[in-house]
Amino acid sequence: MYAEALDIQSAQERDALIVEHLPQVNWIAARIHEKLPPNVQLDDLVSAGIVGLLAAVDNFDPSHNASLRTYAEYKIRGAILDSIRGLDGIPSHRRKYVKHVQEAISKAEQRLQRTPTEEEIAAELKISLEEYQRWMVDLRGVSLGSLDVLENSEEVGLLKFLADDSEQSPEHILQQSQLERVITAGIEKMPENERMVLSLYYKEELNLREIASVMGLHITRISQLRSQGILRLRGYIEHKWPSARGIF
């Protein structure tokens, strides 16, 4: 009887925490929804966010010196962003290749103790260089976290999702600053040609055809370099900024 009473009390406490943090789900979903194409339904994002909230409540460990609110935010955002992966332009039958390539890059880097070449990545995957380069073309829709989406030919980026521009709390400012440092370090580790492509694409806002003209390469090769650079950066972010694991 005593154990049953404890179970009931525990369930009531869990329900109370869920109700307490539901407004957080609605707020995060609304902020992300503002940056997405109009065909994405807010209710769908809220539903995904609730799944993230439930995971946060059930797995929260206060010994990690973080508040439930902070942990819940990561889980809620992660669940919502995971629910919109289909917007990234990667064919569904190719989506598994993203994970395979990121894992191959990480393993090759650990084994070689340096940034692996595309030939070495292909070897890690046990495929030919030509097939690997075809993968990169097939994955041309890949973006940071597969959460950048194209809206009117403009990419909505990772940092915009992680912290709303109007949010100036110390927590959000620190979070954005930390991520920016990780991204910068990851880009600096890349081969020069990939770094150049990403710089021209994201900073100078050139399209692939314009970058091909600047670099004197075929547009297909630029597409390959962009995909490969982003996959390197995604893996680096996941490794160096663990909070991002929930959004990839």
C-alpha atoms as one frame of an Amber mdcrd trajectory, in Angstrom:
protein
   0.000   0.000   0.000   2.851   2.398   0.887   4.661   1.699  -2.395   1.435
   2.270  -4.312   0.953   5.620  -2.577   4.497   6.629  -3.529   3.842   5.671
  -7.158   0.691   7.804  -7.194   2.554  10.747  -5.648   5.374  10.363  -8.158
   2.921  10.285 -11.061   1.189  13.401  -9.743   4.513  15.238  -9.449   5.404
  14.230 -13.021   2.061  15.483 -14.320   2.525  18.749 -12.444   5.960  19.291
 -14.024   4.566  18.603 -17.484   1.727  21.092 -17.005   4.138  23.665 -15.576
   6.403  23.519 -18.644   3.737  23.281 -21.365   3.873  27.068 -21.961   7.587
  26.591 -22.712   6.646  24.134 -25.477   4.182  26.588 -26.998   6.679  29.453
 -26.848   9.526  27.506 -28.481   7.229  26.034 -31.144   5.881  29.489 -31.997
   9.373  30.993 -32.305  10.525  28.212 -34.647   7.253  28.326 -36.597   7.811
  32.007 -37.401  10.911  31.055 -39.400   9.385  28.173 -41.359   7.414  28.068
 -44.622   3.632  28.587 -44.233   2.816  24.958 -45.048   4.272  23.837 -41.694
   1.539  23.609 -39.063   2.169  25.058 -35.604   0.128  22.270 -33.980   2.498
  19.689 -35.434   5.478  21.487 -33.908   3.728  21.714 -30.534   2.964  17.991
 -30.620   6.612  17.213 -31.331   7.676  19.603 -28.583   5.490  17.834 -26.058
   7.306  14.594 -26.869  10.553  16.389 -26.091   9.135  17.761 -22.846   8.065
  14.298 -21.714  11.572  12.995 -22.414  13.055  15.887 -20.446  10.846  15.305
 -17.411  11.476  11.564 -17.425  15.247  11.803 -17.880  16.152  14.943 -15.950
  19.042  14.536 -13.516  19.429  17.526 -11.133  22.936  16.358 -10.181  24.183
  17.793 -13.505  23.769  21.312 -12.112  21.296  22.388 -14.763  17.700  23.450
 -14.283  14.835  21.402 -15.657  13.783  24.437 -17.676  17.167  24.585 -19.444
  17.245  20.824 -20.054  13.649  20.858 -21.264  14.442  23.624 -23.739  17.152
  21.493 -25.365  14.863  18.460 -25.551  11.863  20.432 -26.792  13.853  22.182
 -29.519  15.493  18.906 -30.460  12.190  17.104 -30.840  10.677  19.923 -32.885
  13.672  20.240 -35.172  13.821  16.484 -35.616  10.185  16.602 -36.741  11.017
  18.992 -39.590  13.978  17.076 -41.029  11.900  16.344 -44.129  12.225  19.993
 -45.114  15.954  19.752 -45.735  15.715  18.560 -49.328  17.483  15.225 -48.800
  15.683  12.263 -50.430  14.345   9.988 -47.705  16.190   6.953 -49.052  19.457
   8.916 -48.817  18.968  10.302 -45.328  20.790   7.383 -43.692  23.899   8.314
 -45.683  24.250  11.505 -43.663  24.866   9.497 -40.511  27.157   7.036 -42.281
  29.349   9.815 -43.690  29.557  11.699 -40.389  30.570   8.507 -38.601  33.161
   7.715 -41.285  34.666  11.207 -41.005  34.872  10.898 -37.217  36.465   7.435
 -37.320  38.978   8.410 -39.980  39.906  11.547 -38.058  40.481   9.582 -34.851
  42.558   6.977 -36.653  44.654   9.439 -38.658  44.799  12.184 -36.004  44.121
  14.793 -38.689  41.368  15.932 -41.034  40.743  13.078 -43.499  40.656  13.617
 -47.252  37.634  12.586 -49.279  39.598   9.568 -50.547  40.163   8.489 -46.946
  36.519   9.049 -46.058  35.479   6.915 -49.032  37.894   4.200 -47.918  36.408
   4.300 -44.414  32.979   3.785 -45.976  34.423   0.972 -48.126  33.194   2.568
 -51.343  35.011   4.069 -54.336  35.831   7.762 -54.495  33.479   8.104 -57.478
  30.576   6.597 -55.524  31.366   8.772 -52.513  31.281  11.881 -54.690  27.908
  10.773 -56.061  26.705  10.565 -52.455  27.790  14.162 -51.929  25.741  15.290
 -54.920  22.729  13.302 -53.675  23.127  14.982 -50.278  23.267  18.491 -51.731
  20.229  19.440 -49.623  22.114  18.779 -46.394  22.618  21.738 -44.105  23.732
  22.472 -40.585  21.806  20.063 -38.416  19.490  19.403 -41.373  17.460  22.182
 -39.899  18.294  25.007 -42.264  15.368  25.233 -44.643  14.969  27.126 -47.884
  12.306  29.789 -47.888  12.147  32.050 -50.931  15.685  30.857 -51.771  16.974
  32.042 -48.398  18.382  29.662 -45.825  17.101  29.901 -42.285  20.123  28.996
 -40.214  21.090  27.045 -37.140  21.725  30.025 -34.877  18.316  31.517 -35.621
  16.658  28.332 -34.420  18.717  27.978 -31.278  18.125  31.460 -29.929  15.490
  33.886 -31.034  16.996  37.208 -32.129  14.800  39.057 -29.665  15.814  36.847
 -26.750  18.516  38.638 -24.792  18.641  36.574 -21.615  22.158  35.722 -20.386
  21.416  32.035 -20.945  20.569  32.518 -24.627  23.424  34.915 -25.263  25.889
  32.435 -23.738  24.392  29.558 -25.711  24.710  31.413 -29.004  28.234  32.598
 -28.210  29.367  29.057 -27.386  27.915  27.676 -30.603  29.482  30.409 -32.710
  32.913  29.573 -31.253  32.443  25.872 -31.990  31.358  26.574 -35.568  34.337
  28.865 -36.138  36.775  26.248 -34.792  35.164  23.540 -36.930  35.457  25.607
 -40.096  39.116  26.359 -39.374  39.853  22.612 -39.308  38.463  22.061 -42.805
  40.467  21.696 -46.012  40.906  25.047 -47.729  38.578  24.338 -50.656  35.667
  23.321 -48.398  36.264  26.298 -46.129  36.204  28.603 -49.150  32.939  27.134
 -50.441  31.182  27.519 -47.090  32.531  31.031 -46.638  31.299  32.137 -50.053
  27.972  30.371 -49.553  27.113  31.476 -46.018  29.043  34.716 -45.518  29.115
  36.162 -49.032  25.707  34.609 -49.854  26.775  33.451 -53.308  24.870  30.613
 -54.948  26.598  27.463 -56.136  26.880  28.636 -59.725  28.508  31.895 -58.631
  30.920  30.021 -56.361  31.827  27.700 -59.241  32.722  30.752 -61.331  34.821
  32.288 -58.548  36.729  29.084 -57.838  37.018  27.913 -61.444  35.359  24.558
 -60.688  32.319  22.765 -62.078  29.095  23.399 -60.174  28.818  19.671 -59.410
  32.197  19.788 -57.682  31.103  22.836 -55.673  27.992  20.930 -54.596  30.165
  18.010 -53.457  32.490  20.277 -51.486  29.590  22.065 -49.824  27.949  18.800
 -48.740  31.218  17.394 -47.459  32.109  20.573 -45.574  28.738  20.708 -43.880
  28.900  17.044 -42.877  32.332  17.640 -41.346  30.978  20.640 -39.469  27.872
  18.813 -38.265  29.990  16.033 -36.801  32.354  18.524 -35.186  29.452  20.433
 -33.610  27.939  17.230 -32.210  31.293  16.253 -30.694  32.283  19.633 -29.275
  28.861  21.011 -28.364  26.896  18.087 -26.871  23.731  20.149 -26.513  23.411
  19.981 -30.289  22.916  16.217 -30.265  19.248  16.651 -29.667  18.813  18.657
 -32.862  20.670  16.465 -35.340
